[in-house]
Amino acid sequence: MYKTIIFDLDDTLNDDTKNMQEAFKILTKDKYSDEEFKKFQTIDKNYWKERAAGIVKDPREGMSKAEKAEWNRAQRFLRYFKGISYEEAVKMNEIYTEGLKRKVQEIEGAKEIIKYLKDKKYKLIIASNGPSTAIPSKLKGLGINEYIDEIFAADECGSMKPHAYFYEALFNKINNHNTKEMLYIGDELEKDIKGGNEVGMDTCWFNIRNENASIYKPTYEIHKLEELKNIL
């Protein structure tokens, strides 16, 4: 029987594409275009995929968690804005991160399902690869911050989903290692489902993009958040 429900945030509860688009508009001001946003979005997605796969490595030993987070997030802007300095990339990331907090877009049914699960007395956790500084504002924008028991972000431990260290650090933070009582819900097979499966959790794939399943097999699959009521 599940007691703890762990949610991914971006593209599971929060519409990350719309959120990123608003932040990118703020960053680029009058230079914004749909074409340029899609280019940045692709660079962003590919960067984090390379990072999670271990292709992108920290530039030096002994970096603090804060230094790693700053360095990693600056790399996306160095790739997009050719010829800028590292310091300029850091500043751009700060502007962009602030922009992520401004106009949060809800995935259909997100607030309703969170309230439903809270009424059912589940412990609700947010576990995200996104920046920890943006999570509280996103939860507030979604109107669900009061229902969430704990939040955890990759930059707190310096490792991202699907790596086991991410989950180990998460379990330490919530003081619970009983994965048999947990269900992880997320939209990405290669991060959420693969990672959850490998640490012994049941997983639920929120297949919001109607993709074909891969080698990573979730315990459950849903296409709308309200379908969780058939499971929990």
ZIZI-V821024 format. One record per residue. N is the residue number from 1. RES is the residue in three letters. SS is DSSP state (2 for helix, 1 for strand, 0 for the rest). PHI is phi in degrees with one decimal (999 if undefined). PSI is psi as a letter, one per 40 degrees, with the letter a starting at -180 (* if undefined). Layout:
n:N res:RES ss:SS phi:PHI psi:PSI
n:N res:RES ss:SS phi:PHI psi:PSI
This chain:
n:1 res:MET ss:0 phi:999 psi:h
n:2 res:TYR ss:0 phi:-75.4 psi:i
n:3 res:LYS ss:0 phi:-121.4 psi:d
n:4 res:THR ss:1 phi:-121.3 psi:h
n:5 res:ILE ss:1 phi:-111.8 psi:h
n:6 res:ILE ss:1 phi:-109.3 psi:h
n:7 res:PHE ss:1 phi:-108.0 psi:h
n:8 res:ASP ss:0 phi:-66.1 psi:i
n:9 res:LEU ss:0 phi:-107.2 psi:c
n:10 res:ASP ss:1 phi:-72.8 psi:h
n:11 res:ASP ss:0 phi:65.4 psi:e
n:12 res:THR ss:0 phi:-119.1 psi:d
n:13 res:LEU ss:0 phi:-112.7 psi:d
n:14 res:ASN ss:1 phi:-108.1 psi:h
n:15 res:ASP ss:0 phi:-76.1 psi:g
n:16 res:ASP ss:2 phi:-66.9 psi:d
n:17 res:THR ss:2 phi:-62.8 psi:d
n:18 res:LYS ss:2 phi:-65.5 psi:d
n:19 res:ASN ss:2 phi:-64.7 psi:d
n:20 res:MET ss:2 phi:-62.2 psi:d
n:21 res:GLN ss:2 phi:-62.2 psi:d
n:22 res:GLU ss:2 phi:-64.4 psi:d
n:23 res:ALA ss:2 phi:-66.7 psi:d
n:24 res:PHE ss:2 phi:-67.5 psi:d
n:25 res:LYS ss:2 phi:-61.6 psi:d
n:26 res:ILE ss:2 phi:-63.5 psi:d
n:27 res:LEU ss:2 phi:-66.6 psi:d
n:28 res:THR ss:2 phi:-93.5 psi:e
n:29 res:LYS ss:2 phi:53.9 psi:b
n:30 res:ASP ss:2 phi:-75.5 psi:e
n:31 res:LYS ss:2 phi:-91.3 psi:e
n:32 res:TYR ss:0 phi:-67.7 psi:i
n:33 res:SER ss:0 phi:-151.1 psi:i
n:34 res:ASP ss:2 phi:-59.3 psi:d
n:35 res:GLU ss:2 phi:-63.8 psi:d
n:36 res:GLU ss:2 phi:-68.9 psi:d
n:37 res:PHE ss:2 phi:-63.9 psi:d
n:38 res:LYS ss:2 phi:-62.7 psi:d
n:39 res:LYS ss:2 phi:-64.0 psi:d
n:40 res:PHE ss:2 phi:-64.4 psi:d
n:41 res:GLN ss:2 phi:-60.2 psi:d
n:42 res:THR ss:2 phi:-65.9 psi:d
n:43 res:ILE ss:2 phi:-61.1 psi:d
n:44 res:ASP ss:2 phi:-61.0 psi:d
n:45 res:LYS ss:2 phi:-62.5 psi:d
n:46 res:ASN ss:2 phi:-66.7 psi:d
n:47 res:TYR ss:2 phi:-62.8 psi:d
n:48 res:TRP ss:2 phi:-68.4 psi:d
n:49 res:LYS ss:2 phi:-66.6 psi:d
n:50 res:GLU ss:2 phi:-66.9 psi:d
n:51 res:ARG ss:2 phi:-65.2 psi:d
n:52 res:ALA ss:2 phi:-64.8 psi:d
n:53 res:ALA ss:0 phi:-82.0 psi:e
n:54 res:GLY ss:0 phi:85.3 psi:e
n:55 res:ILE ss:0 phi:-71.0 psi:d
n:56 res:VAL ss:0 phi:-91.8 psi:h
n:57 res:LYS ss:0 phi:-118.8 psi:i
n:58 res:ASP ss:0 phi:-60.4 psi:i
n:59 res:PRO ss:0 phi:-71.0 psi:e
n:60 res:ARG ss:0 phi:-154.3 psi:i
n:61 res:GLU ss:0 phi:-74.3 psi:i
n:62 res:GLY ss:0 phi:80.2 psi:e
n:63 res:MET ss:0 phi:-68.9 psi:i
n:64 res:SER ss:0 phi:-73.6 psi:i
n:65 res:LYS ss:2 phi:-60.1 psi:d
n:66 res:ALA ss:2 phi:-65.7 psi:d
n:67 res:GLU ss:2 phi:-66.3 psi:d
n:68 res:LYS ss:2 phi:-62.7 psi:d
n:69 res:ALA ss:2 phi:-62.6 psi:d
n:70 res:GLU ss:2 phi:-62.5 psi:d
n:71 res:TRP ss:2 phi:-63.0 psi:d
n:72 res:ASN ss:2 phi:-62.8 psi:d
n:73 res:ARG ss:2 phi:-72.0 psi:d
n:74 res:ALA ss:2 phi:-70.8 psi:d
n:75 res:GLN ss:2 phi:-60.6 psi:d
n:76 res:ARG ss:2 phi:-62.7 psi:d
n:77 res:PHE ss:2 phi:-79.8 psi:d
n:78 res:LEU ss:2 phi:-65.7 psi:d
n:79 res:ARG ss:2 phi:-74.4 psi:d
n:80 res:TYR ss:2 phi:-82.0 psi:d
n:81 res:PHE ss:0 phi:-93.7 psi:g
n:82 res:LYS ss:0 phi:-63.6 psi:h
n:83 res:GLY ss:0 phi:90.0 psi:e
n:84 res:ILE ss:0 phi:-80.1 psi:i
n:85 res:SER ss:0 phi:-83.1 psi:i
n:86 res:TYR ss:2 phi:-60.9 psi:d
n:87 res:GLU ss:2 phi:-62.3 psi:d
n:88 res:GLU ss:2 phi:-66.3 psi:d
n:89 res:ALA ss:2 phi:-65.4 psi:d
n:90 res:VAL ss:2 phi:-63.2 psi:d
n:91 res:LYS ss:2 phi:-64.7 psi:d
n:92 res:MET ss:2 phi:-62.6 psi:d
n:93 res:ASN ss:2 phi:-63.4 psi:d
n:94 res:GLU ss:2 phi:-62.9 psi:d
n:95 res:ILE ss:2 phi:-64.7 psi:d
n:96 res:TYR ss:2 phi:-63.9 psi:d
n:97 res:THR ss:2 phi:-63.0 psi:d
n:98 res:GLU ss:2 phi:-63.8 psi:d
n:99 res:GLY ss:2 phi:-64.9 psi:d
n:100 res:LEU ss:2 phi:-63.1 psi:d
n:101 res:LYS ss:0 phi:-84.7 psi:e
n:102 res:ARG ss:0 phi:-79.4 psi:d
n:103 res:LYS ss:0 phi:-133.9 psi:g
n:104 res:VAL ss:0 phi:-84.2 psi:h
n:105 res:GLN ss:0 phi:-110.4 psi:h
n:106 res:GLU ss:1 phi:-84.0 psi:h
n:107 res:ILE ss:0 phi:-70.3 psi:h
n:108 res:GLU ss:0 phi:-50.6 psi:h
n:109 res:GLY ss:0 phi:86.3 psi:e
n:110 res:ALA ss:2 phi:-63.1 psi:d
n:111 res:LYS ss:2 phi:-64.0 psi:d
n:112 res:GLU ss:2 phi:-60.9 psi:d
n:113 res:ILE ss:2 phi:-72.4 psi:d
n:114 res:ILE ss:2 phi:-65.7 psi:d
n:115 res:LYS ss:2 phi:-63.5 psi:d
n:116 res:TYR ss:2 phi:-59.6 psi:d
n:117 res:LEU ss:2 phi:-69.5 psi:d
n:118 res:LYS ss:2 phi:-65.8 psi:d
n:119 res:ASP ss:2 phi:-63.2 psi:d
n:120 res:LYS ss:0 phi:-81.5 psi:e
n:121 res:LYS ss:0 phi:74.4 psi:f
n:122 res:TYR ss:0 phi:-76.6 psi:i
n:123 res:LYS ss:1 phi:-83.4 psi:h
n:124 res:LEU ss:1 phi:-112.3 psi:h
n:125 res:ILE ss:1 phi:-122.6 psi:i
n:126 res:ILE ss:1 phi:-106.5 psi:h
n:127 res:ALA ss:1 phi:-131.1 psi:h
n:128 res:SER ss:1 phi:-133.7 psi:i
n:129 res:ASN ss:0 phi:-81.0 psi:e
n:130 res:GLY ss:0 phi:-72.3 psi:i
n:131 res:PRO ss:0 phi:-65.2 psi:h
n:132 res:SER ss:2 phi:-62.6 psi:d
n:133 res:THR ss:2 phi:-67.6 psi:d
n:134 res:ALA ss:2 phi:-91.1 psi:e
n:135 res:ILE ss:2 phi:-62.7 psi:d
n:136 res:PRO ss:2 phi:-56.7 psi:d
n:137 res:SER ss:2 phi:-67.6 psi:d
n:138 res:LYS ss:2 phi:-65.7 psi:d
n:139 res:LEU ss:2 phi:-63.9 psi:d
n:140 res:LYS ss:2 phi:-65.0 psi:d
n:141 res:GLY ss:2 phi:-63.2 psi:d
n:142 res:LEU ss:2 phi:-79.3 psi:e
n:143 res:GLY ss:0 phi:76.4 psi:f
n:144 res:ILE ss:0 phi:-124.1 psi:e
n:145 res:ASN ss:2 phi:-58.1 psi:d
n:146 res:GLU ss:2 phi:-72.0 psi:e
n:147 res:TYR ss:2 phi:-96.6 psi:e
n:148 res:ILE ss:0 phi:-91.2 psi:h
n:149 res:ASP ss:0 phi:-83.7 psi:d
n:150 res:GLU ss:1 phi:-157.6 psi:i
n:151 res:ILE ss:1 phi:-123.3 psi:i
n:152 res:PHE ss:1 phi:-143.6 psi:h
n:153 res:ALA ss:1 phi:-126.4 psi:i
n:154 res:ALA ss:2 phi:-59.3 psi:d
n:155 res:ASP ss:2 phi:-71.6 psi:e
n:156 res:GLU ss:2 phi:-74.9 psi:d
n:157 res:CYS ss:0 phi:-122.4 psi:e
n:158 res:GLY ss:0 phi:78.7 psi:e
n:159 res:SER ss:0 phi:-140.3 psi:i
n:160 res:MET ss:0 phi:-110.5 psi:i
n:161 res:LYS ss:0 phi:-58.0 psi:h
n:162 res:PRO ss:0 phi:-99.5 psi:e
n:163 res:HIS ss:0 phi:-64.7 psi:i
n:164 res:ALA ss:2 phi:-60.3 psi:d
n:165 res:TYR ss:2 phi:-63.3 psi:d
n:166 res:PHE ss:2 phi:-57.4 psi:d
n:167 res:TYR ss:2 phi:-71.3 psi:d
n:168 res:GLU ss:2 phi:-63.0 psi:d
n:169 res:ALA ss:2 phi:-66.1 psi:d
n:170 res:LEU ss:2 phi:-61.3 psi:d
n:171 res:PHE ss:2 phi:-62.2 psi:d
n:172 res:ASN ss:2 phi:-64.4 psi:d
n:173 res:LYS ss:2 phi:-66.6 psi:d
n:174 res:ILE ss:2 phi:-88.7 psi:e
n:175 res:ASN ss:0 phi:56.7 psi:f
n:176 res:ASN ss:0 phi:-154.3 psi:h
n:177 res:HIS ss:0 phi:-115.5 psi:e
n:178 res:ASN ss:0 phi:-84.5 psi:g
n:179 res:THR ss:2 phi:-67.0 psi:e
n:180 res:LYS ss:2 phi:-70.4 psi:e
n:181 res:GLU ss:2 phi:-101.5 psi:e
n:182 res:MET ss:1 phi:-115.4 psi:i
n:183 res:LEU ss:1 phi:-130.7 psi:h
n:184 res:TYR ss:1 phi:-103.6 psi:h
n:185 res:ILE ss:1 phi:-120.8 psi:h
n:186 res:GLY ss:1 phi:-159.2 psi:i
n:187 res:ASP ss:0 phi:-97.3 psi:e
n:188 res:GLU ss:0 phi:-109.0 psi:h
n:189 res:LEU ss:2 phi:-62.4 psi:d
n:190 res:GLU ss:2 phi:-74.2 psi:e
n:191 res:LYS ss:2 phi:-110.0 psi:c
n:192 res:ASP ss:2 phi:-69.3 psi:d
n:193 res:ILE ss:2 phi:-76.2 psi:d
n:194 res:LYS ss:2 phi:-57.8 psi:d
n:195 res:GLY ss:2 phi:-63.3 psi:d
n:196 res:GLY ss:2 phi:-62.8 psi:d
n:197 res:ASN ss:2 phi:-59.3 psi:d
n:198 res:GLU ss:2 phi:-70.7 psi:d
n:199 res:VAL ss:0 phi:-100.7 psi:e
n:200 res:GLY ss:0 phi:92.3 psi:e
n:201 res:MET ss:0 phi:-90.1 psi:i
n:202 res:ASP ss:1 phi:-70.7 psi:i
n:203 res:THR ss:1 phi:-130.9 psi:i
n:204 res:CYS ss:1 phi:-127.4 psi:h
n:205 res:TRP ss:1 phi:-87.7 psi:h
n:206 res:PHE ss:1 phi:-85.1 psi:g
n:207 res:ASN ss:0 phi:-83.4 psi:g
n:208 res:ILE ss:0 phi:-71.0 psi:d
n:209 res:ARG ss:0 phi:-99.3 psi:e
n:210 res:ASN ss:0 phi:53.4 psi:f
n:211 res:GLU ss:0 phi:-86.9 psi:i
n:212 res:ASN ss:0 phi:-83.3 psi:i
n:213 res:ALA ss:0 phi:-65.4 psi:i
n:214 res:SER ss:0 phi:-119.1 psi:a
n:215 res:ILE ss:0 phi:-71.5 psi:e
n:216 res:TYR ss:0 phi:-91.2 psi:h
n:217 res:LYS ss:0 phi:-104.1 psi:h
n:218 res:PRO ss:0 phi:-77.9 psi:i
n:219 res:THR ss:0 phi:-69.3 psi:d
n:220 res:TYR ss:1 phi:-134.3 psi:i
n:221 res:GLU ss:1 phi:-137.1 psi:h
n:222 res:ILE ss:1 phi:-130.5 psi:i
n:223 res:HIS ss:0 phi:-117.0 psi:e
n:224 res:LYS ss:0 phi:-135.6 psi:i
n:225 res:LEU ss:2 phi:-62.8 psi:d
n:226 res:GLU ss:2 phi:-63.0 psi:d
n:227 res:GLU ss:2 phi:-66.5 psi:e
n:228 res:LEU ss:2 phi:-61.9 psi:d
n:229 res:LYS ss:2 phi:-65.3 psi:d
n:230 res:ASN ss:2 phi:-82.3 psi:e
n:231 res:ILE ss:0 phi:-107.7 psi:d
n:232 res:LEU ss:0 phi:-114.4 psi:*
